[in-house]
Amino acid sequence: MTGGGTAGHVNPNLALVDTLTRSGWEISYIGSRGGIEEELVKNMPFYGISSGKLRRYFDWRNFTDPFKIVWGIGEAYRILQRLQPNLVFSKGGFVTVPVVFAAWLQGIPIAIHESDYSPGLANKLSTPFAKEIWVTFPETQAFIPNAKLMGLPIRSELLQGDRERGFGLCQFELGRPVLLVMGGSSGAESINRVIREGLPKLTDRYQVIHLCGKGNCRPELNSIPGYRQFEYLTTELKDCLAAADMIVSRSGANAIFEFLTLNKPHLLIPLSTKASRGDQILNANSFVQAGYSVLLTEEELNVNSLIDALDRLWQEKERYITQMKESQIQNPIDRMVASFDDIIQQTNREKNKT
């Protein structure tokens, strides 16, 4: 497995681990040295390599990072040569490009999964070397015509949350509605600011769980009744999701498919094109059109617009829950594992012919 740079490029890999292990697979992980994947990947061998970021904008590091990528290809090549894997599964992020290229040089079959509506640059560079390409959104097949619609693997532990345990963790009152605010693994500065400005009105309506990102907690706010802040949750996240009646979040693909699977009414505030390539806006629009989500743009975000959007969502929450329950999108873990087996069998047949 390979994937990194953000938790969104790691968690779908981890969602597959239990099923793969039960099916007899041995798993190793190649990620960026010192990246978030090194913290998240447990219970399997992890190999860190050098990786340079692939930027679409001017940055002086664009002149030095190609050398890191070339160095990373050499490191990945030696690791793969030692491991001799049957398959490389790439989830995206800049660290995957050296791994995919090194695997291709050694004739190792590669499967790539694209989470977002539009392909990221790393996956665009990697797709020519892949045996199979899988996508999450049906609209993504317009960008990659030979891709297969697969959906997004969801971590099984997220389905095992305990609502009362979540209330206990946050020291909340049972019976009062809970709003969970998520900004992603690194937090979201604009969302954090507006949530904190709006705390008097928000805590009058809801009890608020605020995941504000590493280093972004404000200790002086801990005394506010009905407000609980965390930098980032791991094992406790499932219980806080179970406790939540509504969610405010960015619109990364992993997050929104988790909300869909859990049937949680949610308000999406995608990253603007000033801070991203616009993939979160496309993700959010797809879910809005399907009737799963409410959208609030970053440009429109302020305390009043947030309160208004949440009030509307609360009033219509049952309609959104019904739409999500009627969704035909299923957790694809079993199909993905079966496809891994198919790729190996196909590769072996091709080798036997030659």
ZAMARGU-4260 file (C-alpha; in steps of 0.2 Angstrom, whole numbers, plus 5000, padded with zeros to 4 digits):
<rodrens>
0) 5000/5000/5000 | 5005/5018/4997 | 4997/5035/5000 | 5000/5050/5010 | 5001/5068/5013
5) 4984/5069/5022 | 4974/5057/5032 | 4962/5057/5017 | 4975/5047/5007 | 4979/5035/5022
10) 4962/5030/5030 | 4954/5022/5014 | 4970/5011/5014 | 4968/5007/5032 | 4949/5003/5030
15) 4955/4988/5019 | 4967/4980/5031 | 4956/4969/5041 | 4947/4961/5026 | 4964/4959/5017
20) 4972/4951/5032 | 4958/4939/5034 | 4959/4935/5016 | 4977/4929/5018 | 4986/4945/5012
25) 5002/4951/5020 | 5003/4970/5019 | 5017/4983/5020 | 5016/5002/5018 | 5027/5014/5009
30) 5024/5032/5014 | 5033/5049/5016 | 5047/5049/5029 | 5040/5060/5043 | 5023/5062/5035
35) 5006/5060/5044 | 5005/5042/5037 | 5020/5037/5048 | 5009/5041/5063 | 4993/5033/5057
40) 4999/5017/5050 | 5000/5004/5064 | 5002/4985/5065 | 5011/4983/5048 | 5029/4986/5042
45) 5031/5004/5037 | 5044/5011/5025 | 5048/5029/5023 | 5055/5037/5007 | 5060/5054/5002
50) 5046/5063/4992 | 5044/5080/4984 | 5027/5089/4983 | 5020/5092/4965 | 5014/5110/4964
55) 5004/5118/4951 | 5010/5136/4956 | 5027/5145/4957 | 5037/5140/4972 | 5056/5139/4974
60) 5055/5121/4980 | 5048/5116/4963 | 5067/5117/4958 | 5073/5106/4972 | 5059/5094/4974
65) 5061/5084/4958 | 5078/5078/4965 | 5068/5072/4980 | 5056/5063/4969 | 5071/5054/4959
70) 5079/5050/4976 | 5062/5043/4981 | 5061/5032/4966 | 5077/5024/4970 | 5072/5021/4988
75) 5055/5014/4983 | 5064/5003/4970 | 5075/4995/4983 | 5061/4992/4995 | 5050/4984/4982
80) 5064/4973/4976 | 5067/4967/4993 | 5048/4964/4997 | 5043/4957/4980 | 5025/4961/4982
85) 5011/4954/4971 | 5002/4970/4970 | 5004/4989/4974 | 4989/4998/4979 | 4990/5017/4977
90) 4978/5029/4986 | 4986/5046/4980 | 4996/5060/4987 | 5013/5065/4981 | 5023/5051/4989
95) 5014/5038/4978 | 5022/5044/4962 | 5039/5037/4965 | 5032/5020/4972 | 5021/5018/4957
100) 5035/5022/4944 | 5047/5010/4954 | 5033/4996/4954 | 5030/4998/4935 | 5049/4997/4932
105) 5049/4980/4941 | 5033/4973/4932 | 5023/4974/4948 | 5004/4976/4944 | 4997/4993/4951
110) 4979/4997/4956 | 4975/5016/4959 | 4960/5023/4968 | 4955/5041/4966 | 4944/5048/4980
115) 4939/5065/4973 | 4927/5070/4960 | 4942/5076/4949 | 4959/5067/4949 | 4973/5074/4958
120) 4990/5078/4950 | 4998/5063/4958 | 4985/5051/4951 | 4985/5059/4934 | 5004/5056/4933
125) 5002/5038/4939 | 4987/5032/4929 | 4997/5027/4914 | 5006/5014/4924 | 4991/5006/4932
130) 4983/4990/4928 | 4966/4996/4935 | 4960/5013/4940 | 4945/5015/4952 | 4935/5030/4956
135) 4923/5036/4969 | 4911/5047/4960 | 4902/5042/4944 | 4906/5059/4937 | 4925/5055/4938
140) 4924/5043/4924 | 4922/5058/4912 | 4940/5062/4917 | 4946/5044/4916 | 4936/5035/4904
145) 4944/5018/4907 | 4941/5019/4926 | 4929/5008/4936 | 4916/5015/4948 | 4921/5007/4965
150) 4915/5019/4978 | 4925/5023/4994 | 4930/5011/5007 | 4924/5016/5025 | 4933/5011/5041
155) 4922/4998/5049 | 4926/5004/5067 | 4917/5021/5062 | 4901/5010/5062 | 4903/5004/5079
160) 4902/5020/5089 | 4893/5022/5105 | 4882/5038/5108 | 4882/5037/5127 | 4901/5035/5127
165) 4903/5050/5116 | 4892/5060/5128 | 4903/5054/5142 | 4919/5059/5134 | 4913/5076/5131
170) 4904/5078/5148 | 4888/5083/5139 | 4870/5082/5144 | 4860/5068/5137 | 4845/5074/5127
175) 4852/5090/5121 | 4857/5090/5102 | 4875/5089/5097 | 4884/5098/5083 | 4901/5090/5078
180) 4913/5102/5069 | 4927/5094/5059 | 4940/5104/5049 | 4950/5089/5043 | 4967/5082/5050
185) 4975/5099/5050 | 4960/5109/5055 | 4952/5124/5046 | 4957/5141/5051 | 4941/5150/5044
190) 4929/5137/5051 | 4938/5138/5068 | 4937/5157/5068 | 4918/5158/5064 | 4914/5144/5076
195) 4923/5153/5090 | 4915/5169/5086 | 4898/5161/5086 | 4899/5150/5102 | 4886/5160/5112
200) 4873/5157/5099 | 4879/5140/5094 | 4879/5133/5112 | 4862/5141/5115 | 4856/5129/5102
205) 4868/5114/5103 | 4882/5106/5112 | 4897/5108/5101 | 4911/5095/5098 | 4925/5105/5089
210) 4939/5096/5081 | 4951/5111/5077 | 4967/5103/5071 | 4984/5101/5079 | 4990/5116/5089
215) 4974/5125/5086 | 4965/5122/5103 | 4961/5137/5114 | 4962/5133/5132 | 4953/5148/5138
220) 4937/5141/5129 | 4937/5125/5139 | 4926/5133/5153 | 4912/5136/5141 | 4897/5125/5145
225) 4892/5113/5131 | 4908/5116/5121 | 4922/5103/5120 | 4937/5105/5109 | 4950/5092/5103
230) 4965/5094/5091 | 4961/5077/5082 | 4952/5061/5087 | 4957/5043/5083 | 4949/5029/5092
235) 4936/5041/5100 | 4930/5048/5084 | 4917/5034/5081 | 4909/5038/5098 | 4908/5057/5094
240) 4901/5053/5077 | 4888/5042/5085 | 4884/5056/5098 | 4882/5070/5084 | 4865/5075/5077
245) 4873/5086/5064 | 4890/5089/5057 | 4899/5104/5050 | 4914/5099/5039 | 4925/5102/5024
250) 4920/5091/5009 | 4935/5079/5007 | 4928/5063/4999 | 4932/5052/5014 | 4923/5063/5026
255) 4907/5065/5016 | 4906/5046/5012 | 4908/5043/5030 | 4893/5054/5034 | 4883/5046/5020
260) 4886/5029/5027 | 4882/5035/5045 | 4866/5044/5038 | 4872/5060/5048 | 4864/5077/5042
265) 4879/5088/5037 | 4883/5105/5031 | 4898/5106/5020 | 4910/5121/5019 | 4923/5116/5005
270) 4940/5124/5003 | 4939/5138/4991 | 4949/5138/4974 | 4961/5151/4983 | 4967/5137/4994
275) 4965/5121/4983 | 4962/5115/4965 | 4943/5115/4969 | 4940/5097/4971 | 4931/5099/4987
280) 4918/5111/4979 | 4915/5097/4965 | 4913/5084/4979 | 4901/5095/4988 | 4891/5099/4973
285) 4889/5081/4968 | 4882/5077/4986 | 4870/5092/4986 | 4863/5087/4969 | 4860/5070/4976
290) 4851/5077/4990 | 4863/5072/5004 | 4871/5088/5009 | 4869/5107/5012 | 4882/5118/5005
295) 4889/5135/5012 | 4904/5142/5002 | 4919/5149/5011 | 4916/5166/5004 | 4899/5167/5012
300) 4904/5160/5029 | 4901/5171/5044 | 4892/5168/5060 | 4875/5173/5054 | 4876/5163/5038
305) 4882/5148/5048 | 4868/5149/5060 | 4855/5151/5046 | 4862/5136/5037 | 4862/5125/5053
310) 4844/5130/5057 | 4838/5125/5040 | 4847/5109/5041 | 4840/5105/5058 | 4822/5109/5052
315) 4824/5097/5037 | 4836/5084/5045 | 4823/5070/5042 | 4822/5073/5024 | 4841/5072/5022
320) 4842/5056/5033 | 4829/5048/5022 | 4839/5053/5006 | 4855/5046/5013 | 4846/5030/5018
325) 4840/5027/5001 | 4857/5029/4993 | 4863/5015/4982 | 4881/5018/4986 | 4888/5004/4996
330) 4904/5001/5006 | 4915/4993/4992 | 4928/4984/5003 | 4923/4966/4998 | 4923/4971/4980
335) 4940/4979/4981 | 4948/4964/4989 | 4940/4952/4976 | 4947/4964/4963 | 4964/4963/4970
340) 4963/4944/4968 | 4957/4946/4950 | 4972/4957/4946 | 4984/4944/4953 | 4976/4930/4943
345) 4976/4940/4927 | 4994/4945/4929 | 4999/4927/4932 | 4989/4922/4916 | 4999/4935/4906
350) 5015/4929/4913 | 5011/4911/4908 | 5007/4916/4890 | 5024/4925/4888
</rodrens>
